[in-house]
């Protein structure tokens, strides 16, 4: 039994590109890769404290 169907889309694609023309690099306002070790540790502790606050509030 043969099954044939079409993959035509009703909408045009916003853009198309191949490996020879990848997306241009986006300028990031900040990057964890450019943070110092102490800044990363502080950010991790802040996020951890925030998550523990959510857990603590949920258990009340």
Secondary structure, DSSP 4 states (H G I P E B T S, - for coil): ---------SS--S----TTSPPPPP--S--GGGS-HHHHHHHHHHHHHHHHHHHHHHH-
